Amino acid sequence: MDKKNETPPYGEMETLQGQFLVAMPLMDDNRFKESVLFIVEHNSEGAMAIAINEQMPKIKFQDVYWDLSSASAVQNDKDKKIISSSMAAQPVFRGGPVQTNRGFLLHEGQGQFEGISFPVTPTISLSASMDTLRTFAGKDNPGNIIFALGYCGWQPGQLENELAQNVWLTVPHNYELLFSTDFGKRYDFALKLLGITRANLSAFGSRA
């Protein structure tokens, strides 16, 4: 399977799940200026996405993990001891304005996480479970992951309305954009995938 352009699962309605949203110049919410969002769920009940191009300064995975573990209903005294050095230094992304005190992990594979991770595409899943975080915390090689605090959410029909108002551009699923591109270059890379630049985007926005 070509991970760069894999087709996400489709339900009874056309879905943008597994694709990206790129903020247009018409975006009047400063929280989403030049944002790139990965859509993790989109159906008749609404939509959910994780912002993937803004890291939280001076905060790493270990800092958030300890706080989340302390707040967990199941206290685990071993949590502080099982964090690998590679996971401890993982960056934390600003995932969105909803539930900013909750951690969300995008990771490869499903397998052992079936039932506790939500399958976004055939190879990428999302989890907010402490069990999943504990498993990944101890991994020396966690693979491709994105850890974020908070998410972006839309009520039924809200995202479709914003798309109709040219607030967002949609970008097909691309593995390199999600996991390989430097976070500071993801906005430009997303535009490049559509064959446009910031200059083209600004011109389009002024005409819309």
Helices and strands as residue ranges (DSSP letters): G 3-5, E 20-23, G 30-32, E 36-43, E 46-51, E 55-60, H 61-71, G 79-81, H 85-88, E 91-94, E 98-108, G 111-113, E 118-119, E 124-127, H 130-137, E 145-154, H 158-164, E 168-171, H 175-175, I 176-180, G 183-185, H 186-193, H 198-207
